[in-house]
Structure formats: structure tokens, C-alpha cells
Amino acid sequence: MGWVMMSERELGRIEVLSRVVDGSMSTATAASVLAVSTRHIRRMVKRFREDGAAGLRHGLRGRSSNNQIRPGLREDVIQLVRDHYADFGPTLAAEKLLERHGMKVSRETLRGWMAEEGLWLSRKQRRTFHQPRLRRERVGELIQIDGSDHRWFEDRADRCTLLVFIDDATSTLMQMRFVPSESTFSYFEALDGYLEQHGRPVAFYSDKHSIFRVAKAEAKTGHGMTQFGRALAELNIEILCANSSQAKGRVERANRTLQDRLVKELRLEGISDMETGNAFLPGFMARFNAQFAKAPFKPDNLHRPLNLRTDRKAEILCWRDQRYVDRQLTLRYERKRIMLEQNDVTRDLVGKYVETYAFADGRLDIRWKGLSLPYSAFDHDQQHVTHAAITENKRLSDVLAYAKALQEAAPPKVKTVGKQKTRYEPTGKKSPGRRSWLDKRAERRAEEAAQVAGQVSATP
């Protein structure tokens, strides 16, 4: 008998089975030692008695695997992936290889092949590292702003958003405010409080929310900047937008800390509404800044005084737009028809654009070259949330709450789908049909006879 190549595991089995054969170990004990069933022990003992130690070897030892991939398949697959699916992931590439080329390769096998050929990088290899950005040197040089939608009052109230203004140089919380959702007017409200308390900074640093940035600056319509951007331009404050959340990591990390500490502080104080929460925030900010704020690299404060009248500041922190005046001295604004009162000024405004000033308290002012114009408004439809409204994710909760309030107040006004004003309405009258030339000739002769009779009666 020649040499038999066996693994360490198979050698251990020989020792146990030998003891079973000579009777020094029971079948149940052998099954427990080898972690197999007693039935399998009996099968191995039978092979051991018939063929000896060679009977315990794996049957495929020295032979090719039954699932062996055919020679040349790897090269063919890699060539197809290079030519057609170089930017595909292993899962999608395996699906397309089977669907379009009839080559069945498991995704994990293909993943290994693509990794070996440099066509696929693992998630760890694709990971990008963001280099830390040094703090600005002076207070007021750069203020990071962001809104954090969270259950700030836990189950005691609905979700809301906390607007956070944080100084980049010192990590000082400069301004915070609870609002229903991120919107232009909510940021105007927070900005008003910031300007009154600190003055005008050099720049604000935000994300790419549509409140701060126009998605398509080259668009043919629009003003090229948002309402918030226009207000900051009038205040001589720059607005910068970060390319990633890591770029404005100071305010992001502050939000994460606040979602832990502030939530528990509000719970301990028993606060469950935004109004009371806003009254609590100044004291919380003072304690937070005393513990976590850093000293600036340079002691200069770059905030500038506001130096604005109250009415001028209100004109800046509002929603301003332009509307066209038609021949009836009317214009459209927010689904409303605005009718200007006739006077010496408004009569010359036909075909021109007037300026609209919408304030946070709901007031609407229409002006022409700074002069306020009297008007009356007519609203065709009081329901302002339509079934085709486009809503951003950050404002979805606020819009849904408003829609729910409208639904509870009155049933929706649903119009008939299709043509509204030109739709045919049956009258019940039968059409006389097309008149023949005989009917037309008789009607014409009757008209001529009536004219002749009128002339005769008028003759003395």
C-alpha cells in the first residue's frame, strides 16, 4: 500500500474511528467528539473497515471540482467588462452578462475578478477623506448657518426645525430659533434677531438649499438670486454655499450635540412649544458658549453696525417681486387678482411692472418707484395647497400640517378635469339645420318687401 495524502482533520478521524472499531469508544461518544451524527459515524466505520484509512479521504481529492469554471471564461468576461461595463458594479455587470451575452457568473466571483483587474474598488477603497479646514481668525468673518429638523420636544409636540447660526472662528452659538420649517421668512426672522444683536458679519456659509442658492444661474427667467441672497446683497453680506456637509462641519456637529443636550434640557424644563422654547434659548446659548466656545486667533471683531431704520430693514427682509399691470389695471399675485384703484399715477401703469412687497405678517404692499399704490384683492380660490403642489423635503411636514388644517376646516373644491370654460353645455334646442338657397332667397325678398312698404308709408 502506497502513501495516502490526508488532512489533519482526517487523521483525527482515523484515531477516533480506530477506537470505535476496537470497542474502546461508543458510537454516540465518537459522534459527539467529531460533531457529526451517529448515522454518519456508522457510515465512516463501514468505509474504514472496508478500505482502511484511504476510505476516509475526500472523494474529490486530486480531481477537478464539479463547479470548476471552464478555461478561458475569466478572460472572456473581463474583456466584455472592459469593453462595455467598465463603470458597472459587479451585481449589475453580472446581470447584463447573463442577459446580453449568455454568460452566467456569480456576482461575488465577478467582484473578485474585477478587483484583481482594477475594475472595481471596495467601499473602503472608494472612501474619500475630507481635509480639515482651519478656523477663520476673527469673530464675524464667517458665520455658518443651517436648519436641523428634529423632534426637539420629543412626543410633547410635533417635529420642528431649529435654525442655528454659529461663528466659525470660535464655535460660538450666535443665534438660534425654533421655526415650523426652513423657509425664506423663517430665515428672515432669525436674521433680524442676529443683526439686532451682533450687527452685519462678513459672510454667511450655508448648504445648497434653494433658500440660499439658485439651482440654475443661467436660467432665462427669474432674478438670478434668491430672496435671501437679495436681502444679504442689500445688507452688503456675502453668502457662500458649501459643496458638502463636511465643509460646514462645525454647524453640523453643533446640531448633533444640540439634538442630545438641548432635547434633554427642554425635557427637564417641561417646555413643549416653540414660543416657550425660543424664550428659553438665550439662557441655554449663554451656558453652552461659556462651556464650549473657543478663543479666536485674533481679537478683532469684524461685525459692522447695522445703521438702518426699522422701516428700511423691514423692506429688505421681505419677499420682493415684480408684476405686470394689464389694461384693466389688474395684476396676479399668489393666486389672487389685484385691482389697482384708478388715480393719476395708476392710469399710466398699463403695460408696466410694479414692485410687490410681501411681509412676514401677511401684509402685501404694491409700489411704483417707491410710492405705495392703493388696491383691492380678489381671491378666486382660498385653498392654497393644490393637489399638484411641488414641495421640498425640508418643508414637507409644515405643508402637510397646513393641508390637514384646510381639510378639517372645509371640504376641498375639486374642479372637473378637462376644458373648463369652453366645455359644451346642452341647451335642449334642436338645430334648424343648414338653410338651402331657396330659404335664403325667400328671406331676402321678404326683407326687400318690408323696406318698400316702409318707404310707401313714409310718403305723404
C-alpha positions in Angstrom: 0.0 0.0 0.0 1.4 3.4 -1.1 1.4 6.8 0.6 -2.0 8.4 1.3 -2.2 12.2 1.5 -4.6 13.2 4.2 -5.5 16.4 6.1 -5.1 16.9 9.8 -8.9 16.7 10.2 -8.9 13.3 8.5 -6.1 12.0 10.6 -8.0 12.9 13.8 -11.0 10.9 12.5 -8.8 7.8 12.0 -7.8 7.9 15.7 -11.4 8.2 16.8 -12.7 5.5 14.4 -10.0 3.1 15.4 -11.2 3.3 19.0 -14.8 2.7 17.8 -13.6 -0.4 15.8 -11.7 -1.9 18.8 -14.7 -1.2 21.1 -13.0 1.3 23.4 -15.4 4.1 22.4 -19.1 4.1 21.7 -20.7 5.4 18.6 -22.5 8.1 20.4 -19.3 9.3 22.1 -17.5 9.4 18.7 -20.3 11.4 17.2 -20.0 13.9 20.0 -16.2 14.2 19.6 -16.3 14.6 15.8 -19.5 16.8 15.9 -21.4 14.6 13.4 -24.4 12.3 13.7 -24.3 8.7 14.9 -25.5 7.7 11.5 -22.6 9.3 9.8 -20.2 7.6 12.3 -21.6 4.2 11.2 -21.0 5.1 7.6 -17.4 6.1 8.2 -16.8 3.0 10.3 -18.0 0.9 7.4 -15.7 2.6 4.9 -12.8 2.4 7.4 -13.3 -1.4 7.8 -13.5 -2.0 4.0 -10.9 0.4 2.6 -8.8 1.4 5.6 -7.5 4.9 6.1 -7.9 5.7 2.4 -11.6 5.3 2.7 -11.8 8.4 4.9 -10.3 10.7 2.3 -12.5 13.2 0.4 -13.7 11.7 -2.8 -12.7 14.7 -4.9 -9.1 14.8 -3.7 -6.8 15.0 -6.7 -9.7 15.7 -9.1 -11.1 18.9 -10.5 -14.1 20.5 -8.8 -17.6 19.8 -10.2 -18.2 23.6 -10.1 -14.9 24.5 -11.8 -15.2 27.4 -14.2 -14.3 26.4 -17.7 -10.9 27.6 -19.0 -10.9 30.9 -20.9 -14.2 32.1 -19.3 -12.4 34.6 -17.0 -10.6 36.2 -19.9 -13.7 36.5 -22.0 -15.7 38.0 -19.1 -13.0 40.5 -18.2 -12.7 41.6 -21.8 -16.5 42.2 -22.1 -16.5 44.1 -18.8 -13.6 46.3 -20.1 -15.4 47.0 -23.4 -19.0 47.5 -22.2 -19.3 47.6 -18.4 -16.2 49.3 -17.1 -18.2 51.6 -14.9 -20.7 49.0 -13.8 -20.8 47.4 -10.3 -20.4 43.6 -10.0 -24.1 42.9 -9.4 -25.3 44.9 -12.4 -22.5 43.7 -14.6 -23.3 40.0 -13.8 -27.0 40.6 -14.7 -26.1 42.1 -18.1 -23.5 39.4 -18.9 -26.3 36.8 -18.4 -28.9 38.9 -20.1 -27.0 40.1 -23.2 -24.1 37.6 -23.6 -25.4 34.4 -22.0 -22.5 34.1 -19.6 -23.5 33.1 -16.1 -21.1 34.2 -13.5 -21.9 34.8 -9.8 -21.6 38.4 -8.7 -19.1 37.6 -6.0 -16.9 35.7 -8.5 -17.1 38.7 -10.8 -16.4 41.0 -8.0 -13.1 39.2 -7.2 -12.1 39.2 -10.9 -12.9 42.9 -11.3 -11.0 43.8 -8.2 -7.9 41.8 -9.3 -8.0 43.6 -12.7 -8.5 47.1 -11.1 -12.1 47.5 -12.5 -13.7 47.6 -9.0 -12.9 49.3 -5.8 -14.4 48.2 -2.5 -16.4 50.7 -0.4 -13.3 51.1 1.9 -11.1 51.8 -1.1 -13.6 54.3 -2.6 -13.8 56.2 0.7 -12.8 59.9 0.4 -11.2 61.9 3.1 -12.1 65.5 3.8 -9.1 67.5 4.9 -9.9 69.6 8.0 -10.3 73.3 7.3 -8.7 75.7 9.7 -10.9 78.1 11.6 -11.2 81.7 10.5 -9.1 84.0 12.5 -11.6 86.7 13.6 -15.2 86.8 15.1 -17.8 87.7 12.5 -15.6 86.8 9.5 -17.7 83.7 8.6 -21.0 82.5 10.2 -22.2 79.0 9.4 -26.0 78.7 9.2 -28.2 75.6 9.0 -31.6 74.2 9.9 -32.0 71.0 11.8 -35.4 69.2 11.5 -35.8 67.1 14.7 -38.3 66.1 17.4 -36.9 68.8 19.7 -39.8 68.5 22.1 -39.9 64.7 21.7 -43.5 63.4 22.0 -44.8 66.5 23.6 -45.1 68.4 20.3 -44.8 67.9 16.5 -41.4 68.0 14.7 -40.0 71.4 14.1 -36.8 73.0 12.8 -34.0 74.7 14.8 -32.2 77.4 12.9 -28.6 77.6 14.1 -26.1 80.5 13.5 -22.5 79.6 14.7 -19.3 81.6 14.4 -16.6 79.7 12.5 -13.7 81.2 14.5 -14.9 80.4 18.0 -17.8 77.9 17.6 -20.0 80.3 19.5 -23.7 79.9 19.1 -24.7 83.4 17.7 -28.4 82.9 17.1 -30.9 80.0 17.4 -34.6 79.9 16.7 -37.4 77.3 16.6 -39.5 77.5 13.4 -42.0 75.2 11.8 -39.7 74.5 8.8 -36.9 76.0 6.8 -38.3 78.9 4.7 -37.3 82.3 3.5 -39.4 84.1 6.1 -38.1 81.9 8.9 -34.5 82.7 8.0 -35.5 86.4 7.7 -36.9 86.3 11.2 -33.7 84.7 12.6 -31.5 87.1 10.6 -33.4 90.0 12.0 -32.5 88.9 15.5 -28.9 88.2 14.6 -28.5 91.7 13.0 -30.0 93.5 16.0 -27.8 91.6 18.5 -24.5 91.4 16.7 -24.5 93.5 13.5 -23.5 92.6 10.0 -20.9 89.8 9.5 -18.6 89.5 6.5 -20.2 86.3 5.1 -22.7 83.5 5.8 -21.8 79.9 5.0 -24.7 77.6 4.1 -25.6 74.5 2.2 -27.1 74.5 -1.3 -30.7 74.8 -0.1 -32.9 76.7 -2.6 -33.4 79.4 0.0 -29.7 80.4 -0.4 -28.9 79.4 -4.0 -30.5 79.4 -7.4 -30.1 76.0 -8.9 -29.7 77.3 -12.5 -28.0 80.7 -12.5 -28.1 80.7 -16.3 -31.9 80.4 -16.4 -33.7 82.8 -18.8 -36.4 83.6 -16.2 -36.0 84.8 -12.6 -33.8 87.3 -10.9 -30.5 85.2 -10.8 -30.6 85.1 -6.9 -32.9 84.0 -4.2 -34.9 86.4 -1.9 -32.4 85.6 1.0 -29.5 86.3 -1.3 -31.1 89.6 -2.5 -31.6 90.7 1.1 -27.9 89.9 2.0 -26.7 91.8 -1.1 -28.6 94.9 0.1 -27.1 94.5 3.6 -23.6 94.0 2.0 -23.2 90.5 3.3 -21.7 87.7 1.3 -23.4 84.2 1.0 -21.2 81.2 0.4 -22.6 77.7 -0.3 -20.7 74.6 0.8 -20.2 71.7 -1.6 -20.7 69.1 1.1 -21.9 68.8 4.7 -18.3 68.1 5.8 -17.3 71.5 4.6 -19.6 73.2 7.1 -18.9 70.5 9.8 -18.9 73.0 12.6 -22.6 73.7 12.4 -23.3 70.0 11.6 -21.5 68.8 14.7 -23.2 71.5 16.8 -26.6 70.2 15.5 -25.7 66.7 16.6 -24.7 68.0 20.0 -27.8 70.1 20.4 -30.0 67.1 19.4 -28.7 65.4 22.6 -28.2 68.2 25.1 -30.9 70.7 24.1 -33.6 68.0 23.9 -32.8 66.9 27.5 -32.7 70.5 28.7 -36.2 71.1 27.2 -37.5 68.0 28.8 -36.2 69.0 32.3 -37.7 72.4 31.9 -41.1 71.0 30.8 -41.1 73.0 27.6 -43.4 71.7 24.8 -43.9 74.5 22.3 -41.8 76.7 20.1 -42.7 80.0 21.7 -41.6 79.0 25.1 -38.6 77.2 23.6 -37.5 80.4 21.9 -37.7 82.2 25.2 -35.5 79.5 26.8 -32.8 79.6 24.1 -30.9 82.8 25.1 -30.1 81.4 28.5 -29.1 78.0 27.1 -26.9 79.6 24.5 -25.0 81.6 27.2 -24.3 78.4 29.2 -23.4 76.5 26.1 -21.0 79.1 24.9 -19.3 79.5 28.3 -18.5 75.8 28.2 -17.7 75.1 24.6 -16.7 78.3 22.8 -13.1 78.8 21.8 -11.0 81.9 21.8 -10.4 83.5 18.4 -6.9 83.5 16.9 -7.1 87.3 16.6 -9.2 89.5 18.9 -10.7 91.7 16.1 -14.5 91.6 15.7 -15.5 92.1 12.0 -19.2 92.7 12.7 -20.3 96.0 11.3 -23.1 98.2 12.8 -26.5 97.8 11.1 -27.3 101.6 10.8 -30.7 101.1 9.2 -34.1 102.5 10.0 -36.7 100.0 11.2 -38.9 100.5 8.1 -35.9 100.2 5.8 -34.9 96.9 7.4 -38.5 95.6 7.0 -38.3 96.5 3.3 -35.1 94.4 2.9 -36.3 91.4 5.0 -39.4 90.7 2.9 -40.4 88.9 -0.3 -40.0 91.3 -3.2 -41.0 90.7 -6.8 -42.4 92.4 -9.9 -45.8 92.0 -11.5 -47.2 93.2 -14.9 -50.2 95.5 -15.0 -52.7 94.7 -17.7 -55.2 97.0 -19.5 -57.7 96.6 -16.7 -55.2 97.9 -14.1 -55.1 94.4 -12.6 -52.2 92.0 -11.8 -51.8 88.5 -10.5 -50.1 87.6 -7.2 -50.2 84.3 -5.3 -53.4 83.1 -7.0 -55.1 86.4 -6.3 -56.3 89.1 -8.6 -55.1 92.5 -7.5 -57.1 95.5 -8.8 -55.4 98.9 -8.6 -57.5 101.9 -7.8 -57.7 104.4 -10.6 -55.8 107.7 -10.0 -53.4 109.9 -11.8 -50.5 107.5 -11.1 -52.1 104.2 -11.8 -53.6 105.2 -15.2 -50.1 105.4 -16.7 -49.0 102.0 -15.4 -50.7 99.9 -18.1 -48.1 97.6 -19.7 -45.5 98.3 -16.9 -44.1 96.4 -14.0 -44.8 97.3 -10.4 -43.0 96.1 -7.3 -44.7 93.8 -4.7 -43.5 93.7 -1.1 -44.8 90.7 0.9 -44.1 90.8 4.6 -44.0 88.0 7.2 -47.2 89.2 8.9 -49.2 88.7 5.7 -49.2 92.3 4.5 -48.8 93.0 0.8 -47.6 96.4 -0.4 -47.6 97.3 -4.1 -45.3 100.2 -5.1 -44.3 102.2 -8.2 -40.9 104.0 -7.8 -41.3 103.9 -4.0 -44.9 105.1 -4.0 -47.4 102.8 -2.3 -50.4 102.1 -4.5 -53.9 101.5 -3.2 -55.6 98.3 -4.3 -58.2 95.7 -3.6 -57.7 91.9 -3.8 -60.0 89.2 -5.0 -59.1 85.6 -4.3 -60.8 83.1 -6.6 -59.8 80.1 -4.5 -59.0 80.1 -0.8 -57.3 76.7 -0.9 -53.6 77.4 -1.4 -52.3 73.8 -1.2 -53.1 72.2 -4.5 -53.1 68.5 -5.5 -50.1 69.2 -7.8 -48.0 71.3 -5.4 -44.3 70.8 -5.6 -42.9 70.6 -2.1 -39.3 70.3 -0.9 -38.5 67.6 1.6 -37.4 70.0 4.3 -40.8 71.8 4.2 -43.0 68.7 3.8 -44.0 68.4 7.4 -45.1 72.1 7.6 -47.1 71.8 4.3 -48.8 68.6 5.4 -49.9 70.2 8.6 -51.3 73.2 6.7 -53.1 70.9 4.3 -54.6 68.9 7.2 -55.9 72.1 8.8 -57.5 73.1 5.5 -59.2 69.7 5.1 -60.6 69.9 8.6 -61.9 73.4 8.1 -63.8 72.8 4.8 -64.1 70.1 2.0 -61.8 70.7 -0.9 -63.0 72.4 -4.1 -62.4 69.9 -6.8 -62.9 71.1 -10.3 -63.9 69.0 -13.3 -60.9 67.7 -15.2 -60.7 68.9 -18.8 -61.8 72.1 -20.5 -63.5 74.3 -18.1 -64.7 77.5 -19.8 -65.2 76.1 -23.4 -66.9 72.9 -22.4 -70.2 72.3 -24.3 -73.4 72.8 -22.3 -76.6 71.4 -24.0 -79.5 73.9 -24.3 -82.2 71.5 -25.4 -82.9 73.4 -28.6 -83.0 71.5 -31.9 -80.7 72.8 -34.6 -82.7 74.0 -37.7 -80.1 72.6 -40.0 -78.4 74.1 -43.0 -80.6 76.5 -44.9 -81.0 76.0 -48.7 -80.6 78.7 -51.3 -84.4 78.8 -51.7 -84.8 79.7 -48.0 -82.1 82.4 -48.3 -83.8 83.9 -51.4 -87.2 83.9 -49.7 -85.8 85.7 -46.6 -84.0 88.2 -48.8 -87.2 89.0 -50.8 -89.2 89.4 -47.6 -86.6 91.9 -46.3 -86.9 93.9 -49.6 -90.7 93.9 -49.5 -90.6 95.2 -45.9 -88.3 98.1 -46.9 -90.6 99.0 -49.9 -93.6 99.0 -47.6 -91.8 101.3 -45.1 -90.9 103.8 -47.9 -94.5 103.9 -49.1 -95.9 104.5 -45.6 -93.5 107.3 -45.1 -94.5 109.2 -48.4 -97.2 112.0 -47.7 
